[in-house]
Amino acid sequence: MFYTQLQAARQGLITPQMKVVAEKEQMSVEALRELVAKGHVVIPCNKNHTSINPEGIGKALRTKINVNLGTSKDCMDYQVEMEKVNQAIAWGAESIMDLSTHGDTAIFRRMLGKECTTMVGTVPIYDSVIHHQKDLAFLTHEDFLSTIRLHAEDGVDFITIHCGITRKTIQQIKEVGRKLNIVSRGGSLVFAWMSMTGKENPFYEYFDDILDICAEYDVTISLGDACRPGCLADATDICQIEELIRLGELVRRARQRGVQVMIEGPGHVPLNQIQANMEIEQTLCEGAPFYVLGPLVTDIAPGYDHITAAIGGAVAGMHGASFLCYVTPAEHLALPNVDDVKEGIMAFKIAAHAADIAKGIPRARDRDDRMAEARQRLDWEAQYSCAMDPEKARAIRESRAPGSEHSETCSMCGKFCAVRSINKALAEDYIDII
């Protein structure tokens, strides 16, 4: 009999995936199993994704990052997208979300299933229109469910479905007077479908059928935040919080059926509201792993939103977020290119690492301590080996190399280098400056 990771953990079984994750996290496999059994950790790992190197997401584990990629009407080259995937993995991404919206989406999705070693996620409502070749208003709940099954069969490890938005939300959005209404692409499609058909959200109404599919393939559900705030003015409002209450209900239903589940979190949130958002989610959703987009802490930095989002991501991670969805400099502006992808990944690797140090993940600071020792010795090769991006660090120093008479320092300080002076002083050496 096939078990989901959650079902196995509840029965006291240690799966091969649990062993891999426990070794990566340097924790006992029994401690990990207990966290999976409680639903505080998920291991997204579809039984059909044979190339995956499993990762865990949740409490007491390293903060992971996700990279969004995929084809669009203006970029239909599958090989270019796979190049981005391979580069993203090399730069440290633990997850790839395929958000393809044009072309034969099955081609890219199946390439990921066969070649991608990280977790793979999708948003099936995007593909429903493409796969069934129907405009949104003509899709049925059977169409949506068949697309979810197709993604499960293709080896997708987690799916984002916007179950928490209901017909009540339509009136609520009209009455609350948000500045940006709904900015979630999937959420807007569900809202539009309900508005045009007069029917209830099919992902909410047929949630039990979705659970049956996910349990069969061990697909983790990422409960999408259709009402996430798209600007600071909409943060932590009634639409966002009421949806989160509903998602908490769905977490309990998924766990009862043995399906792993995590919660997607807010987009634009003022810095002083991030901690409260994390704590509310942990309470309402009973410790389910929180997957956040940023959050972005200001609305006015297009071109630099990887920075505004990484600031929020570090604070969110410090207060309990487990999974950070990266943001690139192209956010709000364009489809990201390879350079944008790298900038976004590096910003979020820094944010995730800073969060892990802040929340006391064992050995998270080890590399920082090695860097401090290398700097004290003015050992540049050791510093490069500790750096998140060794190539960039080396390139910057070598492109602005110091004069040969003080080559052990950098061109910023030269012989005024504090480390050089203190090392010489402590060794009782003469300190030459001129």
Kinemage of the C-alpha trace (Angstrom):
@kinemage 1
@onewidth
@group {chain A} dominant
@subgroup {mainchain}
@vectorlist {calphas} color= white
{ca met a 1} P 0.000 0.000 0.000
{ca phe a 2} L 1.299 3.476 -0.886
{ca tyr a 3} L 1.455 5.948 1.967
{ca thr a 4} L 1.748 9.694 1.875
{ca gln a 5} L 4.595 11.070 3.975
{ca leu a 6} L 1.984 12.209 6.507
{ca gln a 7} L 0.266 8.821 6.680
{ca ala a 8} L 3.586 7.016 7.052
{ca ala a 9} L 4.748 9.366 9.799
{ca arg a 10} L 1.524 8.891 11.746
{ca gln a 11} L 1.987 5.130 11.619
{ca gly a 12} L 5.535 5.419 12.947
{ca leu a 13} L 7.109 4.561 9.590
{ca ile a 14} L 10.382 6.111 8.430
{ca thr a 15} L 10.366 6.701 4.674
{ca pro a 16} L 13.482 6.982 2.479
{ca gln a 17} L 12.592 10.632 1.915
{ca met a 18} L 12.561 11.282 5.668
{ca lys a 19} L 16.040 9.791 5.942
{ca val a 20} L 17.364 12.096 3.197
{ca val a 21} L 15.802 15.190 4.744
{ca ala a 22} L 16.963 14.323 8.268
{ca glu a 23} L 20.539 13.932 7.030
{ca lys a 24} L 20.407 17.280 5.221
{ca glu a 25} L 19.006 19.006 8.292
{ca gln a 26} L 21.448 17.207 10.621
{ca met a 27} L 18.647 16.102 12.921
{ca ser a 28} L 17.396 12.730 14.100
{ca val a 29} L 15.027 11.030 11.708
{ca glu a 30} L 12.653 10.286 14.590
{ca ala a 31} L 12.428 13.975 15.482
{ca leu a 32} L 11.660 14.725 11.832
{ca arg a 33} L 9.030 11.970 11.670
{ca glu a 34} L 7.229 13.486 14.659
{ca leu a 35} L 7.146 16.909 12.998
{ca val a 36} L 5.772 15.391 9.775
{ca ala a 37} L 3.152 13.466 11.757
{ca lys a 38} L 1.933 16.716 13.352
{ca gly a 39} L 1.810 18.461 9.988
{ca his a 40} L 4.409 20.991 11.126
{ca val a 41} L 6.781 19.765 8.390
{ca val a 42} L 5.913 18.687 4.861
{ca ile a 43} L 8.097 16.742 2.437
{ca pro a 44} L 6.632 17.474 -1.022
{ca cys a 45} L 7.584 14.402 -3.008
{ca asn a 46} L 5.219 13.010 -5.634
{ca lys a 47} L 5.642 9.276 -6.087
{ca asn a 48} L 6.070 9.885 -9.853
{ca his a 49} L 8.868 12.464 -9.486
{ca thr a 50} L 11.745 10.009 -9.632
{ca ser a 51} L 14.550 12.549 -10.114
{ca ile a 52} L 13.821 14.511 -6.944
{ca asn a 53} L 16.311 15.067 -4.134
{ca pro a 54} L 13.788 15.560 -1.292
{ca glu a 55} L 13.612 18.602 0.960
{ca gly a 56} L 11.565 19.333 4.051
{ca ile a 57} L 9.654 22.543 4.709
{ca gly a 58} L 8.567 23.608 8.158
{ca lys a 59} L 9.333 23.962 11.832
{ca ala a 60} L 12.947 23.522 13.024
{ca leu a 61} L 14.249 23.144 9.444
{ca arg a 62} L 16.306 25.484 7.284
{ca thr a 63} L 14.254 28.123 5.480
{ca lys a 64} L 13.816 27.099 1.838
{ca ile a 65} L 13.357 29.263 -1.254
{ca asn a 66} L 11.203 28.806 -4.347
{ca val a 67} L 11.831 30.134 -7.852
{ca asn a 68} L 8.929 30.900 -10.226
{ca leu a 69} L 9.577 30.149 -13.905
{ca gly a 70} L 7.639 29.023 -16.970
{ca thr a 71} L 6.604 29.938 -20.480
{ca ser a 72} L 4.505 32.955 -21.414
{ca lys a 73} L 3.106 34.386 -24.640
{ca asp a 74} L 6.278 36.470 -25.052
{ca cys a 75} L 8.705 33.681 -24.140
{ca met a 76} L 7.930 30.250 -25.529
{ca asp a 77} L 11.405 28.705 -25.549
{ca tyr a 78} L 11.352 25.594 -23.344
{ca gln a 79} L 15.139 25.244 -23.464
{ca val a 80} L 15.612 28.810 -22.226
{ca glu a 81} L 13.322 28.059 -19.301
{ca met a 82} L 15.222 24.831 -18.552
{ca glu a 83} L 18.449 26.838 -18.603
{ca lys a 84} L 16.929 29.096 -15.963
{ca val a 85} L 15.898 26.015 -13.974
{ca asn a 86} L 19.395 24.523 -14.051
{ca gln a 87} L 20.998 27.836 -13.130
{ca ala a 88} L 18.491 28.341 -10.324
{ca ile a 89} L 19.334 24.952 -8.847
{ca ala a 90} L 23.065 25.663 -9.153
{ca trp a 91} L 22.540 28.957 -7.305
{ca gly a 92} L 20.748 27.198 -4.455
{ca ala a 93} L 17.004 27.094 -5.150
{ca glu a 94} L 15.224 24.236 -3.385
{ca ser a 95} L 12.007 24.474 -5.410
{ca ile a 96} L 10.800 25.413 -8.890
{ca met a 97} L 7.243 26.525 -9.598
{ca asp a 98} L 6.136 26.127 -13.200
{ca leu a 99} L 3.773 29.033 -13.853
{ca ser a 100} L 3.514 28.467 -17.614
{ca thr a 101} L 0.574 30.215 -19.263
{ca his a 102} L 1.114 29.550 -22.988
{ca gly a 103} L 2.133 26.817 -25.386
{ca asp a 104} L 2.106 23.094 -24.764
{ca thr a 105} L 2.564 23.356 -21.018
{ca ala a 106} L 2.839 19.595 -20.633
{ca ile a 107} L 6.201 19.626 -22.447
{ca phe a 108} L 7.924 21.850 -19.894
{ca arg a 109} L 6.148 20.260 -16.925
{ca arg a 110} L 7.233 16.766 -17.988
{ca met a 111} L 10.772 17.976 -18.591
{ca leu a 112} L 10.787 19.136 -14.981
{ca gly a 113} L 9.407 15.799 -13.796
{ca lys a 114} L 12.200 13.902 -15.551
{ca glu a 115} L 15.161 16.239 -15.010
{ca cys a 116} L 14.530 18.548 -12.063
{ca thr a 117} L 16.098 17.472 -8.763
{ca thr a 118} L 14.216 20.053 -6.691
{ca met a 119} L 10.582 20.150 -5.653
{ca val a 120} L 8.239 21.138 -8.490
{ca gly a 121} L 5.048 23.100 -7.957
{ca thr a 122} L 2.262 24.288 -10.285
{ca val a 123} L -0.982 26.281 -10.254
{ca pro a 124} L -3.423 23.995 -12.112
{ca ile a 125} L -6.034 26.688 -12.804
{ca tyr a 126} L -3.587 28.347 -15.232
{ca asp a 127} L -3.249 25.141 -17.183
{ca ser a 128} L -6.981 24.348 -17.151
{ca val a 129} L -7.671 26.978 -19.793
{ca ile a 130} L -4.734 25.848 -21.948
{ca his a 131} L -5.169 22.081 -21.594
{ca his a 132} L -8.926 22.079 -22.246
{ca gln a 133} L -8.773 24.887 -24.822
{ca lys a 134} L -11.802 26.585 -23.298
{ca asp a 135} L -12.258 30.126 -22.164
{ca leu a 136} L -12.619 30.528 -18.421
{ca ala a 137} L -16.416 30.813 -18.248
{ca phe a 138} L -16.887 27.485 -20.084
{ca leu a 139} L -14.696 25.412 -17.801
{ca thr a 140} L -16.457 22.980 -15.446
{ca his a 141} L -15.415 21.631 -12.084
{ca glu a 142} L -14.614 18.352 -13.862
{ca asp a 143} L -12.169 20.243 -16.083
{ca phe a 144} L -10.399 21.697 -13.069
{ca leu a 145} L -10.187 18.313 -11.331
{ca ser a 146} L -8.909 16.548 -14.446
{ca thr a 147} L -6.133 19.137 -14.746
{ca ile a 148} L -5.125 18.538 -11.137
{ca arg a 149} L -4.979 14.798 -11.839
{ca leu a 150} L -2.882 15.404 -14.953
{ca his a 151} L -0.357 17.426 -12.943
{ca ala a 152} L -0.269 14.745 -10.257
{ca glu a 153} L 0.369 12.042 -12.871
{ca asp a 154} L 3.197 14.166 -14.344
{ca gly a 155} L 5.034 14.163 -11.021
{ca val a 156} L 4.217 17.624 -9.603
{ca asp a 157} L 5.138 17.683 -5.904
{ca phe a 158} L 2.871 20.488 -4.747
{ca ile a 159} L -0.031 22.392 -6.261
{ca thr a 160} L -1.332 25.816 -5.392
{ca ile a 161} L -5.116 25.890 -5.304
{ca his a 162} L -7.149 28.906 -4.230
{ca cys a 163} L -9.755 27.212 -2.059
{ca gly a 164} L -10.296 29.936 0.516
{ca ile a 165} L -12.032 32.440 -1.732
{ca thr a 166} L -15.805 31.882 -1.898
{ca arg a 167} L -18.868 33.639 -3.254
{ca lys a 168} L -19.007 35.605 -0.021
{ca thr a 169} L -15.665 37.128 -1.019
{ca ile a 170} L -17.178 38.682 -4.149
{ca gln a 171} L -19.437 40.904 -2.091
{ca gln a 172} L -16.723 41.474 0.487
{ca ile a 173} L -14.253 42.769 -2.106
{ca lys a 174} L -16.908 45.166 -3.395
{ca glu a 175} L -17.701 46.470 0.098
{ca val a 176} L -14.267 46.703 1.697
{ca gly a 177} L -12.873 49.097 -0.893
{ca arg a 178} L -9.376 47.749 -1.349
{ca lys a 179} L -6.931 49.801 -3.366
{ca leu a 180} L -5.776 46.796 -5.409
{ca asn a 181} L -8.659 44.347 -4.953
{ca ile a 182} L -7.169 40.916 -5.889
{ca val a 183} L -3.612 40.671 -7.236
{ca ser a 184} L -3.245 36.889 -7.033
{ca arg a 185} L -3.363 35.634 -10.618
{ca gly a 186} L -4.968 32.336 -9.624
{ca gly a 187} L -7.268 34.065 -7.165
{ca ser a 188} L -8.442 36.528 -9.802
{ca leu a 189} L -9.256 33.654 -12.170
{ca val a 190} L -11.337 31.881 -9.514
{ca phe a 191} L -13.083 35.176 -8.678
{ca ala a 192} L -13.796 35.780 -12.365
{ca trp a 193} L -15.104 32.213 -12.854
{ca met a 194} L -17.492 32.566 -9.913
{ca ser a 195} L -18.636 35.986 -11.148
{ca met a 196} L -19.371 34.707 -14.659
{ca thr a 197} L -20.962 31.371 -13.753
{ca gly a 198} L -22.763 32.280 -10.527
{ca lys a 199} L -21.373 29.101 -8.960
{ca glu a 200} L -19.337 28.443 -5.825
{ca asn a 201} L -15.549 28.118 -5.993
{ca pro a 202} L -15.035 24.592 -7.391
{ca phe a 203} L -11.760 24.167 -5.486
{ca tyr a 204} L -13.655 24.741 -2.228
{ca glu a 205} L -16.833 22.872 -3.159
{ca tyr a 206} L -14.978 19.787 -4.442
{ca phe a 207} L -12.098 19.912 -1.979
{ca asp a 208} L -12.625 16.287 -0.913
{ca asp a 209} L -12.214 15.117 -4.521
{ca ile a 210} L -8.972 17.088 -4.753
{ca leu a 211} L -7.782 15.419 -1.547
{ca asp a 212} L -8.425 11.990 -3.096
{ca ile a 213} L -6.147 12.835 -6.040
{ca cys a 214} L -3.434 14.303 -3.824
{ca ala a 215} L -3.462 11.328 -1.467
{ca glu a 216} L -3.082 8.920 -4.407
{ca tyr a 217} L 0.149 10.551 -5.621
{ca asp a 218} L 1.306 12.219 -2.367
{ca val a 219} L 0.911 15.706 -3.790
{ca thr a 220} L 1.232 18.415 -1.154
{ca ile a 221} L -1.456 21.103 -1.264
{ca ser a 222} L -0.332 24.697 -1.032
{ca leu a 223} L -3.447 26.589 -0.046
{ca gly a 224} L -3.234 29.763 -2.112
{ca asp a 225} L -3.923 33.194 -0.673
{ca ala a 226} L -6.277 34.668 -3.262
{ca cys a 227} L -6.792 37.738 -1.063
{ca arg a 228} L -3.160 38.430 -0.330
{ca pro a 229} L -2.520 42.188 -0.161
{ca gly a 230} L -1.034 43.694 -3.307
{ca cys a 231} L -0.125 46.958 -1.609
{ca leu a 232} L 0.608 48.146 1.919
{ca ala a 233} L -2.815 49.765 2.247
{ca asp a 234} L -4.574 46.380 1.866
{ca ala a 235} L -2.387 44.455 4.339
{ca thr a 236} L -3.976 42.477 7.184
{ca asp a 237} L -7.525 43.496 6.254
{ca ile a 238} L -10.749 41.554 6.704
{ca cys a 239} L -10.509 39.888 3.274
{ca gln a 240} L -7.048 38.489 3.985
{ca ile a 241} L -7.797 37.325 7.534
{ca glu a 242} L -11.186 35.777 6.798
{ca glu a 243} L -9.645 33.782 3.968
{ca leu a 244} L -6.925 32.614 6.359
{ca ile a 245} L -9.588 31.396 8.807
{ca arg a 246} L -11.124 29.347 5.993
{ca leu a 247} L -7.720 27.959 5.044
{ca gly a 248} L -7.307 26.792 8.644
{ca glu a 249} L -10.498 24.761 8.241
{ca leu a 250} L -9.100 23.207 5.048
{ca val a 251} L -5.800 22.365 6.759
{ca arg a 252} L -7.704 20.230 9.252
{ca arg a 253} L -9.669 18.496 6.487
{ca ala a 254} L -6.507 17.739 4.485
{ca arg a 255} L -4.684 16.307 7.490
{ca gln a 256} L -7.647 14.090 8.338
{ca arg a 257} L -7.295 12.556 4.861
{ca gly a 258} L -3.525 12.120 5.188
{ca val a 259} L -2.662 14.883 2.696
{ca gln a 260} L 0.283 17.175 3.386
{ca val a 261} L -0.595 20.862 3.383
{ca met a 262} L 1.035 24.279 3.663
{ca ile a 263} L -0.315 27.829 3.577
{ca glu a 264} L 0.606 30.620 1.184
{ca gly a 265} L 1.062 33.996 2.801
{ca pro a 266} L 0.914 37.709 2.167
{ca gly a 267} L 2.579 39.738 -0.540
{ca his a 268} L 2.827 43.422 0.497
{ca val a 269} L 2.977 44.026 4.265
{ca pro a 270} L 4.434 46.895 6.311
{ca leu a 271} L 7.474 45.810 8.284
{ca asn a 272} L 5.723 46.319 11.623
{ca gln a 273} L 2.872 43.940 10.677
{ca ile a 274} L 4.948 40.955 9.528
{ca gln a 275} L 5.387 39.307 12.930
{ca ala a 276} L 1.645 39.503 13.644
{ca asn a 277} L 0.862 37.946 10.253
{ca met a 278} L 3.177 35.016 10.975
{ca glu a 279} L 1.702 34.439 14.434
{ca ile a 280} L -1.906 34.646 13.222
{ca glu a 281} L -1.190 32.027 10.544
{ca gln a 282} L 0.474 29.681 13.029
{ca thr a 283} L -2.570 29.930 15.309
{ca leu a 284} L -5.365 29.724 12.728
{ca cys a 285} L -3.679 27.032 10.626
{ca glu a 286} L -2.373 24.915 13.516
{ca gly a 287} L 1.319 25.194 12.741
{ca ala a 288} L 1.103 24.395 9.013
{ca pro a 289} L 4.260 25.532 7.178
{ca phe a 290} L 3.924 29.105 5.902
{ca tyr a 291} L 4.993 29.900 2.314
{ca val a 292} L 5.317 33.656 1.779
{ca leu a 293} L 5.828 35.885 -1.249
{ca gly a 294} L 8.368 38.327 0.158
{ca pro a 295} L 6.550 39.975 1.812
{ca leu a 296} L 7.385 43.267 0.122
{ca val a 297} L 7.762 46.044 2.701
{ca thr a 298} L 7.263 49.017 0.376
{ca asp a 299} L 5.391 49.591 -2.876
{ca ile a 300} L 7.680 52.138 -4.535
{ca ala a 301} L 10.797 50.221 -5.607
{ca pro a 302} L 10.148 48.663 -9.034
{ca gly a 303} L 13.471 47.378 -10.316
{ca tyr a 304} L 14.593 46.728 -6.741
{ca asp a 305} L 11.714 44.603 -5.484
{ca his a 306} L 14.063 41.674 -4.874
{ca ile a 307} L 15.494 43.863 -2.088
{ca thr a 308} L 12.164 45.082 -0.670
{ca ala a 309} L 10.921 41.480 -0.673
{ca ala a 310} L 14.101 40.000 0.826
{ca ile a 311} L 13.885 42.440 3.736
{ca gly a 312} L 10.365 41.210 4.440
{ca gly a 313} L 11.367 37.596 3.835
{ca ala a 314} L 14.118 37.759 6.448
{ca val a 315} L 11.714 39.163 9.051
{ca ala a 316} L 8.994 36.661 8.099
{ca gly a 317} L 11.470 33.785 8.328
{ca met a 318} L 12.702 34.986 11.718
{ca his a 319} L 9.119 34.844 12.996
{ca gly a 320} L 8.238 31.431 11.608
{ca ala a 321} L 7.843 31.417 7.816
{ca ser a 322} L 9.346 28.216 6.417
{ca phe a 323} L 9.358 28.787 2.666
{ca leu a 324} L 10.156 32.014 0.802
{ca cys a 325} L 9.003 32.608 -2.762
{ca tyr a 326} L 11.672 34.671 -4.431
{ca val a 327} L 11.056 38.000 -6.103
{ca thr a 328} L 13.283 39.341 -8.895
{ca pro a 329} L 14.192 42.887 -9.988
{ca ala a 330} L 11.686 42.382 -12.818
{ca glu a 331} L 8.722 41.961 -10.437
{ca his a 332} L 5.813 44.212 -11.523
{ca leu a 333} L 7.722 45.039 -14.732
{ca ala a 334} L 8.574 42.069 -16.980
{ca leu a 335} L 9.301 38.372 -17.340
{ca pro a 336} L 12.626 37.778 -15.526
{ca asn a 337} L 15.707 36.874 -17.553
{ca val a 338} L 18.589 34.730 -16.315
{ca asp a 339} L 20.327 37.683 -14.631
{ca asp a 340} L 17.105 38.647 -12.847
{ca val a 341} L 16.694 35.070 -11.652
{ca lys a 342} L 20.168 35.084 -10.109
{ca glu a 343} L 19.630 38.456 -8.408
{ca gly a 344} L 16.345 37.212 -6.935
{ca ile a 345} L 17.802 33.924 -5.753
{ca met a 346} L 20.818 35.517 -4.086
{ca ala a 347} L 18.651 38.107 -2.310
{ca phe a 348} L 16.431 35.363 -0.948
{ca lys a 349} L 19.260 32.988 -0.043
{ca ile a 350} L 20.610 35.826 2.085
{ca ala a 351} L 17.162 36.422 3.614
{ca ala a 352} L 16.654 32.722 4.363
{ca his a 353} L 20.121 32.389 5.889
{ca ala a 354} L 19.652 35.485 8.051
{ca ala a 355} L 16.306 34.092 9.251
{ca asp a 356} L 17.863 30.726 10.122
{ca ile a 357} L 20.508 32.437 12.254
{ca ala a 358} L 17.865 34.559 13.994
{ca lys a 359} L 15.640 31.596 14.864
{ca gly a 360} L 18.531 29.484 16.077
{ca ile a 361} L 18.633 26.710 13.491
{ca pro a 362} L 21.538 24.490 14.651
{ca arg a 363} L 24.823 25.192 12.812
{ca ala a 364} L 23.218 27.924 10.707
{ca arg a 365} L 25.988 30.349 11.717
{ca asp a 366} L 28.908 27.982 11.132
{ca arg a 367} L 29.873 29.473 7.776
{ca asp a 368} L 29.622 33.013 9.157
{ca asp a 369} L 32.068 32.067 11.893
{ca arg a 370} L 34.461 30.571 9.343
{ca met a 371} L 34.195 33.802 7.334
{ca ala a 372} L 35.084 35.844 10.427
{ca glu a 373} L 38.165 33.690 11.011
{ca ala a 374} L 39.210 34.028 7.358
{ca arg a 375} L 38.826 37.806 7.514
{ca gln a 376} L 40.884 37.976 10.696
{ca arg a 377} L 43.682 36.168 8.849
{ca leu a 378} L 43.168 38.291 5.696
{ca asp a 379} L 42.857 34.952 3.908
{ca trp a 380} L 41.102 35.870 0.680
{ca glu a 381} L 40.782 32.364 -0.756
{ca ala a 382} L 39.128 31.180 2.449
{ca gln a 383} L 36.791 34.170 2.310
{ca tyr a 384} L 35.758 33.287 -1.243
{ca ser a 385} L 35.046 29.692 -0.191
{ca cys a 386} L 32.711 30.931 2.569
{ca ala a 387} L 30.866 33.398 0.323
{ca met a 388} L 27.373 32.721 -1.008
{ca asp a 389} L 28.555 33.852 -4.443
{ca pro a 390} L 32.320 33.154 -4.595
{ca glu a 391} L 32.612 34.148 -8.251
{ca lys a 392} L 31.151 37.605 -7.683
{ca ala a 393} L 33.250 38.214 -4.579
{ca arg a 394} L 36.433 37.235 -6.417
{ca ala a 395} L 35.524 39.268 -9.502
{ca ile a 396} L 34.919 42.448 -7.503
{ca arg a 397} L 38.195 42.211 -5.603
{ca glu a 398} L 40.283 41.262 -8.622
{ca ser a 399} L 38.772 44.009 -10.794
{ca arg a 400} L 39.818 46.605 -8.205
{ca ala a 401} L 42.975 44.998 -6.891
{ca pro a 402} L 45.052 46.895 -4.314
{ca gly a 403} L 48.611 47.995 -5.034
{ca ser a 404} L 51.288 45.338 -4.723
{ca glu a 405} L 52.758 46.982 -1.614
{ca his a 406} L 49.613 46.194 0.425
{ca ser a 407} L 48.142 43.281 -1.534
{ca glu a 408} L 47.076 41.461 1.632
{ca thr a 409} L 44.378 44.109 2.175
{ca cys a 410} L 41.694 45.493 -0.132
{ca ser a 411} L 41.725 48.691 -2.171
{ca met a 412} L 39.242 50.342 0.206
{ca cys a 413} L 41.614 50.678 3.181
{ca gly a 414} L 45.061 49.654 1.998
{ca lys a 415} L 47.513 49.988 4.895
{ca phe a 416} L 44.809 51.704 6.949
{ca cys a 417} L 43.139 48.271 7.212
{ca ala a 418} L 41.899 47.775 10.783
{ca val a 419} L 42.433 44.014 10.698
{ca arg a 420} L 46.048 44.426 9.496
{ca ser a 421} L 46.797 47.050 12.151
{ca ile a 422} L 45.313 45.048 15.026
{ca asn a 423} L 47.023 41.831 13.918
{ca lys a 424} L 50.376 43.635 13.885
{ca ala a 425} L 49.698 45.388 17.200
{ca leu a 426} L 48.799 42.157 18.954
{ca ala a 427} L 51.919 40.533 17.503
{ca glu a 428} L 53.939 43.556 18.757
{ca asp a 429} L 55.065 44.319 15.187
{ca tyr a 430} L 55.793 47.765 13.768
{ca ile a 431} L 52.699 49.177 12.033
{ca asp a 432} L 53.713 51.007 8.862
{ca ile a 433} L 51.112 53.291 7.292
{ca ile a 434} L 53.023 55.744 5.057
